[in-house]
Structure formats: C-alpha cells, structure tokens
Amino acid sequence: MNEQPGPAPLTGWRRTLVLTVDRWIYFLSKRWLIFFNLAVALYLFLPVLAPVLTVAGAPRVGKALYIAYRPACHQLPERSLFLFGPKLTYSLEELHGAGLISPQDGPLARQRFLGAPGIGFKIALCQRDIALYGTMFIAGLAFGVVRTLRKQPVRPLPLWLFGLLLVPMIADGGTQLIMLRESNLVLRTITGALTGFACVWLLYPHLQAAFDDLRIQAEARVR
C-alpha cells in the first residue's frame, strides 16, 4: 500500500505568518497572568476615577464612566462608596433627610444620582463589586507568587467548595434583592471578597494549564 504524502511544508510569507503568530502565542502564554491582572486593575481603577474626574473639573468624562459601568452594576448610592465627602457611605434615610433623593425615587432614579459637593461623589461600582474585583486583583498577584514558589501546578478549587464560597453572597444579595432585609458595608465586602477569591482559585489554575499547553505547542512549532 502506498503511503499518502504529507502536507507540503510552508514556505514564503505563509511560513513567516505562522511563525509570527506562534511567537505571539508563546509570548502571551508566558505572560497571560500579567495581562489578566492589569485588566482587572484597570476595570477597578476606572470606577474610582469617575468621582476624581468629577471633582477635578472634568465632569463630562466622569459621567461617561458612570454610564459605561451602569450595565455592569446597579450603582445605587446607598450601596456605594463615596469619595471627597465627610463619610464613606450613606444610608438611604440619610440621603432622603438631606433632600438629595426623594422617597419616591425608584432604583433607576437613584442610580442616576452621582453625588453632590456636600457629601462627595460615589464610585461607579458598588461596595460588593469593589470588594469582588479588588480581591480578584490581590488574589491574582498571590497566584503569581504561589505559582513561582511551587514546583507543582496549583490545583483548582473543587466545584463544591466554589459553590459553598458563593453561598454567602447569594444569600446576602438575594435577601436584599427581594427586600427582606438591607445588607451593610461589612457583609457586602466580605461576601464580595469571598466570591472574588473563589473565582481566581477556580479559574486561574485551569487557565494556567491551558496556556502552558499553548506555549509548549507554539514553542515546538517555532523550533
């Protein structure tokens, strides 16, 4: 039986293109964690920049950031952190008492309230999201340290434990959503941090394994 000939080797610009793509895959697969941590840091930094720009004389740019983050967060002022004011947080009753928000205002109207000179301006992410993404950034840095120090790959979080760590946020946010109770800064911070930690511990080891495979394949082709 005659063996079928294999594919002809690439030459010319096709070979150059494939080698260039493989070099980029190799480069990114070795540095994926840096890019992920930078992306999380940027996502966390821009909402903090919104009140800074509002106070610094660029309110239109600040408002654009608030609008950009609305699909990702409810931005309710009673569940947000405020900068450039006497307090970090305000209850809904305090905002009503100051005449800044009407008791008749629904969630959409409260979402559009950005702040005022007397009380400061809110960050464009709520308290829980700040804790979640802040923990993801810190945990991402920690993952890089642990990955460097360990000789064996970091094992991902078991799915049952991942689900267990999400229960506090589901319970706290769910009972608040259906208006059985109102959460507070401490609970939102703790539950958001647990979720952010769980997400990194579950996803990043799997991503590391996937990028390691890509790096090995790209390295072999480049050689």
C-alpha positions as CSV (number, residue, x, y, z in Angstrom):
1,M,0.0,0.0,0.0
2,N,1.3,3.4,-1.0
3,E,1.5,5.9,1.8
4,Q,-0.3,9.2,1.3
5,P,2.2,12.1,1.1
6,G,2.0,14.5,4.0
7,P,1.2,18.2,3.6
8,A,3.8,20.3,1.9
9,P,5.9,22.4,4.2
10,L,5.0,26.1,4.4
11,T,7.3,28.5,2.6
12,G,7.5,32.2,1.9
13,W,5.1,34.6,3.5
14,R,2.8,31.8,4.9
15,R,5.7,30.3,6.9
16,T,6.6,33.8,8.1
17,L,3.0,34.5,9.2
18,V,2.7,31.1,11.0
19,L,6.0,31.7,12.8
20,T,5.0,35.2,13.8
21,V,1.6,34.0,15.2
22,D,3.3,31.2,17.1
23,R,5.9,33.7,18.6
24,W,3.0,35.9,19.8
25,I,1.2,32.9,21.3
26,Y,4.4,31.9,23.0
27,F,4.9,35.4,24.3
28,L,1.3,35.8,25.6
29,S,1.1,32.3,27.1
30,K,4.1,33.0,29.3
31,R,2.7,36.4,30.4
32,W,-1.1,35.8,30.5
33,L,-1.3,36.5,34.2
34,I,0.3,39.9,33.9
35,F,-2.3,40.9,31.3
36,F,-5.2,39.5,33.4
37,N,-4.0,41.3,36.5
38,L,-3.6,44.5,34.5
39,A,-7.1,44.1,33.0
40,V,-8.7,43.6,36.5
41,A,-6.8,46.6,37.9
42,L,-7.9,48.8,35.0
43,Y,-11.5,47.6,35.4
44,L,-11.3,48.5,39.1
45,F,-9.4,51.8,38.6
46,L,-11.8,53.5,36.1
47,P,-14.8,53.5,38.5
48,V,-12.6,55.1,41.2
49,L,-11.5,57.7,38.6
50,A,-15.1,58.7,37.9
51,P,-15.6,60.8,41.1
52,V,-12.0,62.0,40.9
53,L,-12.6,63.5,37.4
54,T,-16.0,64.9,38.5
55,V,-14.3,66.8,41.3
56,A,-11.2,67.7,39.3
57,G,-13.2,69.7,36.7
58,A,-13.9,67.0,34.1
59,P,-17.5,66.1,35.0
60,R,-18.4,65.0,31.5
61,V,-15.7,62.4,31.4
62,G,-16.6,61.3,34.9
63,K,-20.2,60.9,33.9
64,A,-19.2,58.9,30.8
65,L,-17.5,56.4,33.1
66,Y,-20.6,56.2,35.3
67,I,-22.7,55.5,32.2
68,A,-20.2,53.0,30.9
69,Y,-20.4,50.9,34.1
70,R,-24.1,51.0,34.6
71,P,-24.7,47.8,32.6
72,A,-22.3,46.0,35.0
73,C,-23.5,47.5,38.3
74,H,-26.7,49.0,39.8
75,Q,-24.7,51.9,41.3
76,L,-27.3,52.6,44.0
77,P,-25.9,55.4,46.2
78,E,-27.0,53.7,49.4
79,R,-24.8,50.7,48.5
80,S,-21.8,52.6,47.1
81,L,-18.7,54.2,48.4
82,F,-18.3,58.0,48.3
83,L,-15.1,60.0,47.8
84,F,-14.4,63.6,48.7
85,G,-17.0,63.9,51.4
86,P,-17.3,63.6,55.1
87,K,-18.4,60.0,55.0
88,L,-17.6,56.9,53.0
89,T,-21.1,55.6,52.9
90,Y,-24.7,57.0,53.3
91,S,-27.9,55.2,54.1
92,L,-31.0,55.8,52.1
93,E,-32.5,57.6,55.0
94,E,-29.6,60.0,55.2
95,L,-29.9,60.8,51.5
96,H,-33.7,61.3,52.0
97,G,-33.1,63.5,55.0
98,A,-30.6,65.7,53.1
99,G,-33.1,66.2,50.4
100,L,-30.7,64.7,47.8
101,I,-33.0,61.8,46.9
102,S,-36.8,61.8,47.1
103,P,-38.5,58.9,48.9
104,Q,-40.5,58.4,45.7
105,D,-37.3,57.8,43.6
106,G,-37.0,54.3,42.3
107,P,-33.8,52.4,41.6
108,L,-33.2,54.0,38.2
109,A,-33.6,57.5,39.6
110,R,-31.2,56.7,42.5
111,Q,-28.8,55.1,40.0
112,R,-28.5,58.5,38.2
113,F,-27.6,60.3,41.4
114,L,-23.9,60.7,41.3
115,G,-23.3,62.7,44.4
116,A,-23.1,66.3,45.5
117,P,-20.3,68.7,46.8
118,G,-21.6,68.5,50.3
119,I,-21.4,64.7,50.6
120,G,-18.9,63.7,47.9
121,F,-19.3,61.6,44.7
122,K,-19.9,57.8,44.5
123,I,-17.5,55.3,42.9
124,A,-19.0,53.8,39.8
125,L,-19.1,50.3,41.2
126,C,-21.0,49.3,44.3
127,Q,-19.4,48.2,47.6
128,R,-19.7,44.5,46.8
129,D,-18.2,44.8,43.3
130,I,-15.3,46.8,44.7
131,A,-14.6,44.0,47.1
132,L,-15.0,41.3,44.5
133,Y,-12.7,42.8,41.9
134,G,-10.2,44.2,44.4
135,T,-9.9,40.7,45.8
136,M,-9.5,39.2,42.4
137,F,-6.6,41.6,41.7
138,I,-4.9,40.7,45.0
139,A,-5.6,37.0,44.6
140,G,-4.2,37.2,41.0
141,L,-1.0,38.7,42.4
142,A,-0.9,36.0,45.1
143,F,-1.4,33.3,42.4
144,G,1.6,34.6,40.6
145,V,3.8,34.3,43.7
146,V,2.5,30.8,44.6
147,R,2.9,29.7,41.0
148,T,6.6,30.8,41.1
149,L,7.3,29.2,44.5
150,R,5.6,25.9,43.9
151,K,7.2,23.1,41.9
152,Q,3.8,21.6,41.1
153,P,0.9,23.3,39.4
154,V,-1.6,25.0,41.6
155,R,-4.7,22.7,41.9
156,P,-8.0,24.4,41.1
157,L,-10.7,24.9,43.7
158,P,-13.1,22.0,43.8
159,L,-16.5,22.9,42.4
160,W,-18.3,22.0,45.6
161,L,-16.1,24.4,47.6
162,F,-16.5,27.1,44.9
163,G,-20.3,26.8,45.2
164,L,-20.0,26.9,49.0
165,L,-18.0,30.2,48.9
166,L,-20.7,31.7,46.7
167,V,-23.5,30.9,49.1
168,P,-22.9,34.0,51.4
169,M,-23.1,36.4,48.5
170,I,-26.2,34.7,47.1
171,A,-27.9,34.8,50.5
172,D,-26.9,38.3,51.3
173,G,-27.6,39.8,47.9
174,G,-30.7,37.6,47.3
175,T,-32.5,38.6,50.5
176,Q,-31.6,42.2,49.8
177,L,-32.9,42.0,46.3
178,I,-36.3,40.7,47.4
179,M,-36.3,43.4,50.1
180,L,-36.4,41.0,53.1
181,R,-33.6,43.0,54.7
182,E,-30.9,45.5,53.9
183,S,-27.2,44.5,53.9
184,N,-24.4,46.6,55.2
185,L,-20.8,47.5,54.1
186,V,-19.2,44.8,56.2
187,L,-21.3,42.0,54.7
188,R,-21.1,43.3,51.2
189,T,-17.3,43.5,51.5
190,I,-16.9,40.0,53.0
191,T,-19.3,38.3,50.5
192,G,-17.7,40.1,47.5
193,A,-14.2,39.2,48.7
194,L,-15.1,35.5,49.1
195,T,-16.6,35.4,45.6
196,G,-13.6,37.1,44.0
197,F,-11.2,34.7,45.8
198,A,-13.2,31.7,44.8
199,C,-13.3,32.8,41.1
200,V,-9.5,33.2,40.9
201,W,-8.8,29.9,42.7
202,L,-11.2,28.1,40.4
203,L,-10.3,29.7,37.0
204,Y,-6.7,30.7,37.1
205,P,-5.2,27.2,37.6
206,H,-7.3,26.0,34.6
207,L,-6.1,29.0,32.6
208,Q,-2.5,28.3,33.5
209,A,-2.8,24.7,32.3
210,A,-4.4,25.8,29.0
211,F,-1.8,28.5,28.4
212,D,1.0,26.0,29.3
213,D,-0.3,23.7,26.5
214,L,-0.4,26.6,24.0
215,R,3.1,27.6,25.0
216,I,4.5,24.1,24.5
217,Q,2.8,23.7,21.1
218,A,3.9,27.1,19.9
219,E,7.5,26.5,21.1
220,A,7.7,23.2,19.2
221,R,6.5,24.8,16.0
222,V,8.9,27.7,16.3
223,R,11.8,25.3,16.7
